[in-house]
Amino acid sequence: MNQDTAKIRRIGFISLGVLAITFIACFFIFERFEFFAILASGLLTFIFFIATLLFYLKAAKSKTQNKLKYILAILFLKIAAFALMFYFVYRFNFVNMMIYLFSFLIFFTIFFNLEIFLIYKRLLFHTN
């Protein structure tokens, strides 16, 4: 499993680098209010992406019958946390809600597909 931890760390650094380049480009393209919406949604989805991979690492160490429990727990926690974050963004009007929503959908789709690719193509958490 140390090999999986190193892979998660490497994936995290690469993803963070790509996010940083995206944020720098958005800084020059969008206004400040819109840029903060993109920044907030990108960082939020990145944090949950890494947390999900670490949670799957814990699930990979568990027995087969417990894996579904871990997967359902992380899915429920992600839905609840994202709903709470959307409520706070909408309620307190920190950033432009529409830009936040669209950028969140884009980042979430990218990270979710990366997560599925890494796990189901057996690049992570695969024992020989």
C-alpha positions as CSV (number, residue, x, y, z in Angstrom):
1,M,0.0,0.0,0.0
2,N,3.0,2.3,0.3
3,Q,3.1,2.3,-3.5
4,D,-0.5,3.4,-3.6
5,T,0.3,6.3,-1.2
6,A,3.1,7.4,-3.4
7,K,0.9,7.3,-6.4
8,I,-1.8,9.3,-4.6
9,R,0.8,11.9,-3.7
10,R,2.1,12.1,-7.2
11,I,-1.4,12.4,-8.7
12,G,-2.2,15.1,-6.1
13,F,0.9,17.2,-7.1
14,I,0.2,16.8,-10.8
15,S,-3.5,17.7,-10.3
16,L,-2.5,20.7,-8.1
17,G,-0.1,21.9,-10.8
18,V,-2.8,21.7,-13.5
19,L,-5.2,23.5,-11.2
20,A,-2.6,26.2,-10.6
21,I,-2.1,26.8,-14.3
22,T,-5.9,26.9,-14.8
23,F,-6.2,29.4,-11.9
24,I,-3.5,31.6,-13.3
25,A,-5.2,31.7,-16.7
26,C,-8.6,32.4,-15.1
27,F,-7.0,35.2,-13.1
28,F,-6.2,37.1,-16.3
29,I,-9.4,36.3,-18.1
30,F,-12.2,36.8,-15.5
31,E,-13.0,39.6,-13.1
32,R,-12.2,39.2,-9.4
33,F,-15.7,38.1,-8.3
34,E,-15.8,35.5,-11.0
35,F,-12.2,34.4,-10.4
36,F,-12.9,33.7,-6.7
37,A,-15.9,31.5,-7.7
38,I,-13.6,29.4,-10.0
39,L,-10.9,29.3,-7.3
40,A,-13.3,28.2,-4.6
41,S,-15.0,25.5,-6.7
42,G,-11.7,24.2,-8.0
43,L,-10.0,23.9,-4.6
44,L,-13.1,22.4,-3.1
45,T,-13.4,19.6,-5.7
46,F,-9.6,19.0,-5.5
47,I,-9.7,18.6,-1.7
48,F,-12.6,16.1,-2.0
49,F,-10.8,14.3,-4.8
50,I,-7.7,13.7,-2.7
51,A,-9.9,12.9,0.4
52,T,-11.8,10.3,-1.7
53,L,-8.6,8.6,-2.9
54,L,-7.3,8.5,0.7
55,F,-10.6,7.1,1.9
56,Y,-10.5,4.4,-0.9
57,L,-7.0,3.6,0.3
58,K,-8.5,2.8,3.7
59,A,-11.3,0.8,2.0
60,A,-8.8,-1.2,0.0
61,K,-7.2,-2.5,3.2
62,S,-10.6,-3.6,4.6
63,K,-12.4,-6.9,4.1
64,T,-14.5,-7.4,1.0
65,Q,-17.8,-7.1,2.8
66,N,-16.8,-3.8,4.3
67,K,-15.8,-2.1,1.1
68,L,-19.3,-1.2,0.1
69,K,-19.8,0.4,3.5
70,Y,-16.8,2.6,2.9
71,I,-17.8,3.5,-0.7
72,L,-21.4,4.4,0.3
73,A,-20.1,6.5,3.3
74,I,-17.8,8.6,1.2
75,L,-20.5,9.1,-1.4
76,F,-23.0,10.3,1.3
77,L,-20.3,12.6,2.9
78,K,-19.4,14.1,-0.5
79,I,-23.1,14.9,-1.3
80,A,-23.7,16.3,2.2
81,A,-20.5,18.5,2.1
82,F,-21.2,19.8,-1.4
83,A,-24.8,20.6,-0.5
84,L,-23.6,22.5,2.6
85,M,-21.0,24.4,0.6
86,F,-23.5,25.3,-2.1
87,Y,-25.9,26.6,0.7
88,F,-23.2,28.8,2.2
89,V,-22.1,30.2,-1.2
90,Y,-25.8,30.9,-2.1
91,R,-26.7,32.3,1.3
92,F,-23.8,34.5,2.0
93,N,-23.2,35.5,-1.6
94,F,-19.4,35.2,-1.4
95,V,-19.0,34.7,-5.1
96,N,-20.9,34.7,-8.4
97,M,-23.2,31.7,-8.0
98,M,-23.6,30.8,-11.7
99,I,-19.9,30.9,-12.3
100,Y,-19.4,28.8,-9.1
101,L,-22.0,26.3,-10.3
102,F,-20.6,25.9,-13.8
103,S,-16.9,25.7,-12.7
104,F,-17.9,23.3,-10.0
105,L,-19.6,21.0,-12.6
106,I,-16.5,21.2,-14.8
107,F,-14.0,20.5,-12.1
108,F,-16.2,17.8,-10.5
109,T,-16.6,16.0,-13.8
110,I,-12.9,16.1,-14.5
111,F,-11.9,14.8,-11.0
112,F,-14.7,12.2,-10.9
113,N,-13.6,10.8,-14.2
114,L,-10.0,10.8,-13.1
115,E,-11.0,9.0,-9.9
116,I,-13.0,6.4,-11.9
117,F,-10.1,5.9,-14.3
118,L,-7.5,5.5,-11.6
119,I,-9.5,3.0,-9.6
120,Y,-11.3,0.9,-12.3
121,K,-8.3,0.7,-14.6
122,R,-6.5,-0.7,-11.6
123,L,-3.8,1.9,-11.5
124,L,-4.5,2.3,-7.8
125,F,-5.4,-0.2,-5.0
126,H,-4.7,-3.3,-7.1
127,T,-3.1,-6.3,-5.6
128,N,-1.5,-8.9,-7.8
